Amino acid sequence: MSVSKKELVDTIHNELQVTGTPISKAQVAAVLERFGAAAIRALEMGFDVPLPGLGKLKPTERAARTGRNPATGEPMSIPAKRLVKFAEAKALSEALNG
């Protein structure tokens, strides 16, 4: 099960209202969109992206390698690829695992 963008915006909006920070749902959605765009730019440049209280997104590279075609069993070349890995924060790990 996953949380939808609307549910995330609603949750953040409600929590900010409780803490006395009036911000509209449209503003919350705009901040999330801008954060996503900024995170993509940072990852493209090779920088880690912190997710406060959760962990970090880290850009990594997977080297080119030889694999096997599952249908025919013949060797095939798999090109190098850039990936994003998530490194969880200690607080998140403890919250999930008690």
N, C-alpha and C positions, 0 to 999 in steps of 0.2 A: 504494500500500500504506500502511496506517496501523498505528499501535501501539494495541493494545487497552488499556482501563483496567487489566485484570488484568496485562498485560505491563508497563505503566508502574509499577504498585504493586510488582510483583516486582523490577523493576530498581532502583527507589529503595530497597526493603528490602535487597536484596543489597549495594548500594553503601554504605548506612549500616552494615551489619554489618561490612564490610571496614574502615571507618574507626573502628570501635569504638563506634558509637552503637547500642546495642540498642533496637530499636523493632519492634513487631509489624506484620505486613501489615495488620491491621485498623486500627491506629493511622495507618499511612501512608495508607490509603484514607480515613479520617476527616479527615485533614489536607487531602487533595486536595478532598474534598467541601466543607469549610469554606472553603478558598481560593476555590473556584468561587462560593460564595454571597457571600463578601466582595467578590470582583471584580465581580459583578453589581451589588451595592449601590453600589460606588464608581462604576461606569460610569453607573448611573442618575442619580447626583448630579453627573455631568459631570467626574469625576476620571480621570486616567490611571492605569493599573494596571501597575506594573513586573513584568516576568518576568525575574528575575535571570539574566544570561548570555544571554538571548534577545532582549529588547527591551521594548516597551511596547504595551499595548492602549490605544487612544485613542478616546474617543467623538467622533463627528462627526455632522453633520446634512446631509442632502441636501435641497435646496430642491424645492418642488413644481414640476412642469414639464409640458409638453404632449408627448405621445408619439403613436404611431400603433398602432392595433389591427392586429397582424400578419395576422389573418384577413381583415379587411375593408378595411384601409387608412384607416379613418376616424380622425380625431384623437380622442384621449382624454386625460383629465386624470389625471396620476400624482401622488398626494399626497406631501407632504414625509415624510421618513423619517429615523429615527435609526439610525446604523450604528456599528459598531466597526471601526476600522482597526488593523492591526498595523504598528508601526515597528520594524524589526529593529535589533539592536545591531550595532555595528561588528565585534565579535568573532564573531558569528554569520555575518555577511556574509563575513568573511575565511575562516571555517572551511568555508563552502559553496563559495566561489569561489577558494580557494587563495591 
